[in-house]
Amino acid sequence: MNKTTIISIVSLIVSSGAAGQTAASGDIVGRILSTSGAPVGHASVIAVPVIKTGDGPYVRHALTDGQGQFSISGVLAGSNTICVAAPGYLDPCRWGKPTVVDFQRQQISVNIQIEESRRIEVAIRDSSSALNSSGYNIGVGVQLVFQDGRAEPLPLVLRSGYYSVFAADVPPGAAITVRASGAGLQLRQGMSGPQASAIATNVVVPTSRPAAASSPRLPFANLSAAKPDVRVDFDVVGKQ
């Protein structure tokens, strides 16, 4: 084996090793706090790289402990957007300006404050069993329309008896149009409200939480533990 052959083999090994390397990574540690400075426990903290380079997985996450502390390992070095999902709080990636960290070393520390949310709950009742024998409001949808024109479907969280319940966390003080619709159905709000295939009502989400007595509950016990800050009720009154 001559000198040229040896150099070629060494070059091939170095080249192969460089190709197999993944992008540099490190850890993001810190705390999740409310706007009042209280720790937020059991929150899911998610790091998403702004620019994906190297091999995946790209998204990394961790849960906060009781003191709001978290540690996300294996985060790709560079710019990463931090999203936070916690019951009763707004995810800054969805509702505000998310935190973006840019690091090139092995570890970076960051504290993030998140805003309390308010819960809106929409109940659709089908006491006349207009839809089917089970009374479930299949085919009825609820949409939230915000002042900036953004429209989002309200997730279905519970079905029980003649009720379907849709709910989500929204920003305090938000002015929202709540729209309910069902193809081939007649809906109304209130016992004497007008009947239509699609109806809407306007609500303003309170900035402060109402007293427990002013937060009505549906007449069954297995609804989610979170009491609504805003409740809207619609009825299915028949088929068109």
N, C-alpha and C positions, 0 to 999 in steps of 0.2 A: 504494500500500500504506500503510494507516494504522498508527498506533502500536500499536493493539491487535493487529493481525495480526502485526507484528514480534515482539511479546512472546510471542505464542502459538507462533510458529515456534521461537524460542529455547528456550522451555520444553519443546517437544517434543524438540529435539536433546539437551538436558541429560538429560531423562527416559530417552531411548533409550540414551544412553551409559551411564547408571547401570545400566540393566537388563542391558546386555551385559557388564558387568564381572564378573570371577571373584573368588572369595574371595582374600584376601591369602595369600601363600605365602612360604616362606623355606627355609633350609638347616639340616639337622641334621648335625653333624660330630662325630667322636669316635673312640674305640678300643674294640675288643672284646678282653677279657682273660679268661684262665682264672681260677679262684679262687686259683691260686698266683701270679697276676700275669703270666703268660706271654702274649704276644700271640697271637691266634688269626687266622691268615691264611685267605684264601679262604672266609670266612663270608659268607652272604647276610643282609644287614641290611634289615629291612622296616619301614616306618613306615605305620601304619594309623590314620587319624583316628578319634577316639572319636565325634565328631559330624560327619557329612558335610554340608558346606554349599557352595554355589556349584556350579561345573561340575567334572566329573571330568577326568582319572582321579584317584581318591582315594588308592590305594595306591602308594607310591614305594619303591624299593629300590636298594641298591648292594652291591658286594662289597668286603670288606676286602683290603688289600694284605698284604705279608709282615710288616708291623709291627702288623697288626690295625687300621689306620686306615681310616676310611670317610668318605664325604661323600654325603649324600642331598640332592638339589636338588629344588625345586618342591614341598616339603611344605606342606600346608595349615596355616596358622597356627591355633593352638588346641591342644587336647590330642591327642597322638598316642601310640599304643601301639607300642613297639619290639619286634619279634620277631627272633630270630636263629637261623638254620639253619646248622649246621656239623657235618661228620662227626666223631663221637667226643664230641659235646657235646649237652647237653639244651637244647631250645628253651624259654626261660622262659615263652613264651606257652602252651605245652602242659603243662609240668611244674612250673612254679614261679610266682613273682609277677613279671609282666613290668614293665619300666620304662615309665613314662608321663611324657612331657615335655610341658610347657605353655609355649608361647612365642608372643609377639606381635611380635617383632622379626625382622630379616632372617636372623639366624643364631644357633644355640644349640649349645653343645658339651656332650657327655655321654660318660662312660666306663661301659661295661657289663661286668660279670663274669658268665660262664656256667660252669655246672658240668659236669665230665666225665661222660660216660655209660658204661654197660656194655652190651655187645652180647649179646643172646640169640638163639640160632639153633635152629630146630627142623627136623629132617630127617625126611621121610616116605619110606620105601623101599617099593617095589612089586616086589620081586625075582621074585614069582610071576606078574607081568603080569596081575593080577586085574582091572585097569581097562580096558586096551586094549592093542593090539599094540605101541604105542610105549613103553609103560611109564610114561607121564606120569600123575602123580596128579591128574588133572582131577576136580573134584568133592569133593576133600578140603580142609577148611578148618581153620585153627588160630586159636584165640582166647586172649588173655591176660586173666585176671581178677585185679585188684589187690585189696588188703585193704579199700579203701574202697568196693568193689563195682563200680568202673568196669570195664567189659569193652571190649576193643578187638581188632579183627581184626589178626592178624599178617600183614604183606604178603608175598606170594610174590616172592622175589628171584632165583630160579634154578631151572631145570629142566635136568637132565643125566642121560641114561641112565634108570635106574630110580629116581632121586631127585628129590624136589621139596624145595626149601629155602625156609623162611620165616624172616625175620630183622627185627630192629628194635633201636634204642637205647632203653634203659630206665634208670631211676635206680639208682645203687648202693644195695645193701641192701634193695631192694624184695622183698617176699614175693609171689610170683605163682603162680597156678594156671594151668597150661598145658593147654588142652583141644584135642583133635583129634577131628574128626568127619567122617563121609562117609556120605551117604545110600545105604543098601543095601550097605554095606561092613563087613567085619570088620577091626578094628584091634587092635593090641596094642603094649605097650611091653616090649622085651626078648624073648629067645627063648622064654621060658616064661611070659610074662605072660598074664593073662586076655584073652579076645577079646570085643569089644563094638563097637557102631556108633559109640559116642562114649566116649573114655577121657580121663583127666586125670591129671596129676601135679603135685605142689607143688615149687617151687624157691625158693631164696633167692639173689638176685643178690649176688655178692661185692662188698665195699666196696673191696678192693684187687684189682689185676689178677693173675691166676694166672701161674705160670711158663709159658713157651712149651710145655714138654713136657706140661703138664696141659690144654692146649687142643687137643682132637682136631680133625683136619681130615677132611673127606670125601675119598674116594679118587678125586678128579679135580682137575685143576690150575686150572680156570677159575673157581673160587669167588672171591667178593669178597676183596680183599686183607686186610680186617679179620678178625682171628681172633676167634672167639667167646669171651666170658667164661663163658657158660653154653651147654651143648649138651644138647638133648633129642632122642632118636630114637624114632620110632614106625614100625611096619611095617603094611602092608596085607597081610593074610593070606588074603583071599578075599572072595567075595560072599555076602550073606545069602540 
